[in-house]
């Protein structure tokens, strides 16, 4: 009886094994997980042009569209509209640079756009930022800061969440 059950479970596992994915879908999923929804959408659209029945691409394309729509109407959408005339840092901590951008957003919007900051980064985090930008949307300034310091930024409905970026080990290791 136990052997029969084991055989059935193994057969089911084999029947549900994933088939190799289109590389565009794989890249799209990676972009989606990074929060790069624009590139993810383009990759899923290209994958669906090749194979309209790819359910993985269909599902991710649907969720990506919802994420893009939500980001345009939420905090991220509001911060895209705030243009920072000048952002310049030389070897400052990641926290100082993010806090500066948050302060500039408040000043430039005359207090209409308050950004709550949730800092989920250890106090001994080594990330430093050296950056010089002009006439840049606040979201782009934050993205550059995050990339340079090894951080990840999530736009919640009411807060900006900053945490260490998740590192993905190279394939084959």
C-alpha positions in Angstrom: 0.0 0.0 0.0 2.8 2.4 0.9 4.7 1.6 -2.2 1.6 2.2 -4.3 1.1 5.5 -2.7 4.7 6.5 -3.2 4.5 5.5 -6.9 1.4 7.7 -7.3 3.0 10.6 -5.6 6.1 10.3 -7.8 4.0 10.1 -10.9 2.1 13.2 -9.9 5.3 15.1 -9.2 6.7 14.2 -12.6 3.5 15.3 -14.4 3.5 18.7 -12.7 7.2 19.3 -13.3 7.9 22.6 -15.0 8.8 22.8 -18.6 11.7 24.9 -19.7 10.7 28.6 -19.8 11.2 31.1 -22.5 14.3 33.2 -21.6 12.2 36.4 -21.9 9.8 35.0 -19.3 12.7 34.2 -17.0 14.2 37.7 -17.4 10.7 39.2 -17.0 10.3 37.4 -13.7 13.7 38.6 -12.5 12.7 42.2 -13.4 9.4 41.8 -11.7 11.1 40.6 -8.5 13.4 43.6 -8.6 10.4 45.9 -8.9 11.3 47.0 -12.4 7.7 46.6 -13.7 8.2 48.6 -16.9 10.9 46.2 -18.2 9.0 43.2 -16.9 5.9 44.3 -18.8 7.9 44.6 -22.1 9.5 41.2 -21.6 6.2 39.5 -20.8 4.6 41.2 -23.8 7.4 39.9 -26.1 7.1 36.4 -24.7 3.3 36.4 -25.3 3.9 37.6 -28.8 5.9 34.4 -29.4 3.6 32.2 -27.4 0.2 33.6 -26.6 -0.7 30.5 -24.6 2.2 30.8 -22.1 0.3 30.9 -18.8 3.2 32.0 -16.8 3.8 35.0 -19.0 0.0 35.7 -19.0 -0.2 35.6 -15.2 2.9 37.7 -14.6 1.8 40.2 -17.3 -1.6 40.6 -15.6 0.0 41.1 -12.1 2.6 43.5 -13.6 -0.1 45.6 -15.2 -1.8 45.9 -11.8 1.4 46.8 -10.1 2.1 49.5 -12.7 -1.4 50.9 -12.3 -1.2 50.9 -8.5 2.3 52.6 -8.6 1.0 55.4 -10.8 -1.8 56.2 -8.4 0.0 55.7 -5.1 3.0 57.2 -3.4 5.4 56.3 -6.2 3.2 58.0 -8.8 3.1 61.2 -6.6 6.9 61.1 -6.2 7.5 60.7 -9.9 6.0 64.1 -10.4 8.3 65.8 -7.9 11.4 67.0 -9.8 14.5 67.6 -7.7 16.6 70.5 -9.2 19.9 69.2 -7.8 20.9 66.2 -5.8 24.6 66.0 -4.9 26.3 63.7 -2.4 29.9 62.8 -1.7 30.5 59.7 0.4 27.5 60.1 2.6 25.6 57.2 4.3 22.6 55.7 2.5 20.3 56.8 5.3 21.5 60.5 5.1 21.0 60.5 1.3 17.4 59.0 1.5 16.5 61.4 4.4 17.8 64.3 2.3 15.6 63.4 -0.6 12.6 63.0 1.7 13.2 66.4 3.1 13.5 68.0 -0.4 10.3 66.4 -1.4 8.5 68.0 1.5 10.1 71.4 0.8 9.4 71.3 -2.9 5.8 70.4 -2.4 5.4 73.0 0.4 4.5 70.2 2.8 1.7 68.8 0.6 3.6 65.5 0.1 4.8 64.0 3.3 6.8 60.8 2.9 6.9 58.4 5.9 10.2 56.5 5.9 10.5 53.0 7.2 14.2 52.2 7.5 14.7 48.4 7.7 18.5 48.5 7.4 20.9 47.6 10.1 22.7 50.5 11.7 26.1 49.1 10.7 25.1 48.9 7.0 28.2 49.9 5.0 26.4 51.5 2.0 27.8 54.9 1.0 26.6 57.2 -1.8 28.4 59.6 -4.1 26.0 61.1 -6.6 25.4 64.2 -8.7 22.0 64.6 -10.5 20.1 67.6 -11.9 16.4 67.9 -12.7 15.5 64.4 -11.8 12.2 62.9 -10.5 12.4 62.0 -6.8 11.8 58.3 -7.7 14.8 58.2 -9.9 17.0 59.9 -7.3 15.9 57.3 -4.8 16.5 54.5 -7.3 20.1 55.6 -7.9 20.7 55.9 -4.2 19.4 52.4 -3.7 21.5 50.9 -6.5 24.7 52.6 -5.3 24.2 51.6 -1.6 22.9 48.1 -2.2 19.4 48.8 -1.0 15.9 48.0 -2.2 13.1 50.5 -2.1 9.4 49.6 -1.8 6.7 52.1 -2.3 3.8 51.3 0.1 0.6 53.3 -0.1 1.7 55.5 2.7 5.4 54.9 3.3 8.7 54.5 1.6 10.3 51.2 2.9 14.0 50.9 2.6 15.8 47.5 3.1 19.0 45.8 2.1 18.8 44.4 -1.4 18.5 40.7 -1.7 21.5 39.2 -3.5 20.9 36.4 -5.8 23.8 33.9 -6.2 25.0 33.4 -9.8 23.6 30.4 -11.6 25.5 27.2 -11.1 26.9 27.9 -7.7 
